[in-house]
Amino acid sequence: MKLNQNLGSPPYRMIIDTETIGLNKPFVYDIGGVIVDKEGCEIDRFSYCIEQIWHNKLLFSTAYYAEKRPIYVKALRGKTMKLVKFGIAMRNIEKLMITYDITKVYAFNSDFDKGAIDFTCNNLYATPCFNPFVEWRDIRKIVAPIFTSPAYTKFCIESNLLTDTGRVGSSVETIKSFKLQEKYTENHTALEDSRDESDILFTYGIDYYKGENEPESVFLLPTKPRELIVRQNGKDTKFTYMSKTERKGITYLK
């Protein structure tokens, strides 16, 4: 597999994900990730449920977290996840980084994950596991060319995966759905989500658009509020769409 230069060339990479309580105060309650080789094969993993947050009944009192709690209970009982204090999780991840000589850490929307880890460290008085020389790389930015792929655009339109503003979806679930050509739903635990992100990185973080048969770039041209035009090889195709709350499907106008 020919990797894009954006991926860098270390022998091992860490792909990491976090699950947080809210966005304004993003306390990390689940942190997990995988160590992969140059081919994207998983060679190690980690999955930690954070004790300080887990035992805070107020934070886990909402319906959303009440539904997620059984997933974590099962993982903890099955010993596929460890319940540790945040500082211990940081030290264990740090040891893994030293063992595999990790210099680059990858995450989907990495600014959020890095910010959540820093926020939790500051508020739980833990020392971050990432030294100043570790480089963070955003998987979403690395695979961004896929968002203008004709096949991806067509899939999003036909699968009802446009945003309210008419743009193609760019989430992990949308990209995985495109790869599988069917609706995909994330597990929403940090370890499993990091595996999805690793899959995306090594599937589309390559010179994916350099093939001889690839069409010219697609441009989404703004027209009427609920209308867009996809231009491919000089030919325009018009699509109409509805907002998320209204639409039950996409109308394809030939």
N, C-alpha and C positions, 0 to 999 in steps of 0.2 A: 504494500500500500504506500503510495506516494503521499507524504504528509505536506501540508501547506507550511511555508516558512514561519507562519504565525505560531505554529505549535512549539517551535524551539527544538532542541536536540538532546535533552537530558535522557539518560537511560530509563528513568522512572518518573512518573508524574503522579501527583495527588489530585484527585477530584473530590471536592468536599461540598457538603450541603448542610444547611441548618433549618430547623423548624423553630419558630419564635412565637411568643405571646404578643400579638399585636404588632403594629408598625411604628407607633410613636415611641413606645418603650419596648424595643425588641429583645426581651430576655430570651436567651436560647434555652430551650428545654430538651432539644434533641440535636445532637451533632454526629454526623456520620460521614464516611467517605471510603474511597477505594484507592489503592496504589496499583497502577497499571504499567505495563512495559510499553515499548515503542509500538507494538502492534495493537495495543489496547486490551491485552489480556490481563485480567485481574489476578494479582499475585498476593494481595493482602487487603484487609478491610478493618474498619473500626466502627462501632456504633455505641453511643453513650446517651443515656437518659440522665438528665441533670437533676441531682437529688434536691437541691435547694428549690427548684421550680416545681418538681414533681410532687413534693409534699406540701406545696402551697395550695390549699383547697380553694381559696378564693379565685386564684388564677385559672384553675381547672373547673370552675363551676358552671361555665357557659355550656349551652347545648352542643356546640361544635366540638369542644374538647371532651365533653362527656362521651360523645360518640367515638372519639379517637382513643380514649383511655383503654378500652379492651384490647386494641392492637398492641399497645405497649405492655399491658399486663401479660399478654401471650408471649411477646418477645422476651420479656424479662424472665418469665418462668421457663421458657425454652432455652435460655442462656444464649440467645443470638444478639442480645443487647445487654449492656452492663449499666447498673445504676450507680453513678459516682458523683462526687462533688465536681463542680466546674473546674476548679484548679487541678484536680487529678486528671480530668479529661485533657486539659491543656498539656500537662506533663507527658501523658501517654502518647498524644499525637506528636509532641515534640520528639520523643524517642523514636517514633516511626520515621519522622523526617530525617533524623540523623542516620538511622539504619539504612535508609534507601537513598541518602544524599539528595533529598528533595530541594530543588531550588526554585521550582515553579509550582504554584497552586492554582488549580482551575475550578471555576464555579460558574453556574449560569446566573447572570446578573451578579457578578462577584462583588460589586460595591456594597450590595445589601448584606451579603454574608460576612464580609470583612467588618462592616460597620456593626452588625449584630454581635459579632464576637468581641469587638473592642468595647461595645456598650456593656455587655455582660461582664467582661473582665473588670471594667471600671466600677461597676456597681456591686459585684461580688468579691472585689478585692483579690482578683486572680491575675497572674502574670500571663500575658498572651504567649501562645506556643510558636508564633511566627516571628522570627528575628527580622531586623530591618532589611536584610539582604534577600529575603524571599520575595519573589515577584508574583503578584496576583494577575491572572489572565481571565478575561471574561469569555466564556464559551459562546454566549449569545452574539458577541461581536465577531468572534472568529467564524461562526457559521452564517453570519448575516447575508452573504450573497445568495443563500437559498431563498430568501424572502422575495427576490425578484425573479426567481426561476419561473418560467411559464407553467411548468407542470405543478409547482407548488401553488401558484396563484390560482390556477384552474381548480385544484383540489380544494383549496380553502373556500372558494366561491360555491362549488357544488356540494361541499360538506357543511355549509352554513357556519364557517369558521372565520368570518370577517368580523372586525370590530365595529362598534357603532359608527365610526367615522369612515368605514369602508376600506380600511386597511386589512391586509392579510394578518392572521394571527401569528404571533411569534413566541408563544409559550412552549415549554417543554412538551406539554400534552399535544399541542398542535403539530409540532415537528415529528413527534413519535407517531401520531395518527397518520401523517403523510407517509412516513417510512413504511408503516404496516398496511396503509391503505384501508384503515378502519379506525373507528373511534377508540382512543386510548385514554385511560384515566390513571393518573399517578397514584402510587401507594401513599404518598405524602408522609413517609418516614424518611429521615435524612439519608440513611444508607441506601435504600432502594431508589430514591430520587437521584442520588449521586451516580448510581449505576446507569440510570436512564441518561443522565447528562454525559457520562463517559461514552455511551453508545452514540449519542448525537455528535460528540466531538470527533470520534474516529470514523463516523459515517460521512459527515458533511464538512469536517475541517480539513478538506483536501482540495486539490485542484479540480473541483467538481464540475466546473463550467468551461473547461478548456478542450473538451472533446470536439472532434471535427463536425459532428452532427448536431451540436448544440445550437439552438436558434439565437437570434440577436436578443439583446436585452429587452425586457418588458417594462413599459412605462405605464403607471396608473395615472390616467389623465382625468383631472377633476372636470366634471360636466355639471349636471343638475345635482341637487343635494343627495339624491338616492340613486345615482347613476354613475358608473365608472366605465372607462374604456381601457381594455387591455390591448396594447399594440405589440404585435409579434411579427417579425420579419416584414415590417411595412404594412401589415394588414390589421385593421381595427376590429375588435369584437366588443360589442356593448353588453354590459350586464346591469341589471337592476337588483337592488337589495332592500331589505327592511331592517329596522333596528332590532336588537336582540330581543326586546320585549314583545315585538310585534311579529317577527317573521317565523314562519313554520317551515320555510324552505326557500330556496333561491330560484328565481325565474331566469332562465337562460334565453336571451333574445338572439336569434340567429339573424 
